[in-house]
Amino acid sequence: MKDNSKLTGKNVLITAGAQGIGESITKHFIDSGANVAIHYFSSADIANQLTEYAIGKKQKAIAVSGDLTKEADAKALVEKTLEAFGGLDILINNAGSLVARKMLDDMEAEFWHKVMDINLTSMMFVTRAAAPYLAKNDNSSIVNLASLAGRKGGHPGSLAYSTSKGAILTFTRALSAELGPQGTRVNAVAPGLILGTSFHNTHTTKESAAATTAGIPIQRAGNADDVARAVLYLASEYDGFITGATLDINGGVYNM
């Protein structure tokens, strides 16, 4: 990837930055010259490899584990980032999971709350902890990972997940208005079918992926790099007038 000089030396925090789309986002930021704080929950090996990769390029990097559904862990993540870098310019809220497919008839309250906490409450915890430090910069940015499921409702069994991702679209719009006066832009991306990730390897059958791909106008599924490039675009400073927006990354299968 060609270096994006706008990001050189910027301090970036990426949640779930060591697997799937998050891993690609982290790699793209490193290749653009940024310092990266890589949050992970279970992907310690990849987080450490990415840290070594960044340090090898003479950039700062740390890997921090944590359960972001716990407010204390979210606060600690931000605090460790500040200790390592001295400031924060960009927050990428990538952590999330479908967890499992459950229809309405099988929906237990415990499962519903678990999905909401993983996808939405954790985002609020990290953002609330990070916002005062983002405000210290003339230009700062937040990019939230939503989903095409938040637009369309998702496939059967994704009711809780789709609802949480739809809420992220509204969270993004509301937060952009709230944080705009402090100089922080807030945007989102909504990926469609992104193959090669643990999410779809776990929750999407080959038959379902093939059927979905057949309906995509450009006749291919997406990959993690497709999403990472869009995230870097929104996070960077060249289009500082974009805020409260969601960039759909789905090959044209759905337009809003």
Protein Blocks (a to p, Z undefined) as FASTA:
>chain_A
ZZdfklgopacddehilgcjlmmmmmmmmmnopacddddfklmmlmmmmmmmmmmnopac
ddddddfkbmklmmmmmmmmmmmnopafbdcdfbccekiacdfklmcfklmmmmmmmmmm
mmmmmmmmmmmmmmmpmbdcddddddfklmnnpaehilmmmmmmmmmmmmmmmmmmmmmm
nopacddddddddehiaklmmmpcfklmmmmmmmpmnlpacdfklmmmmmmmmmmmmlmm
bghiacddehhpacZZ
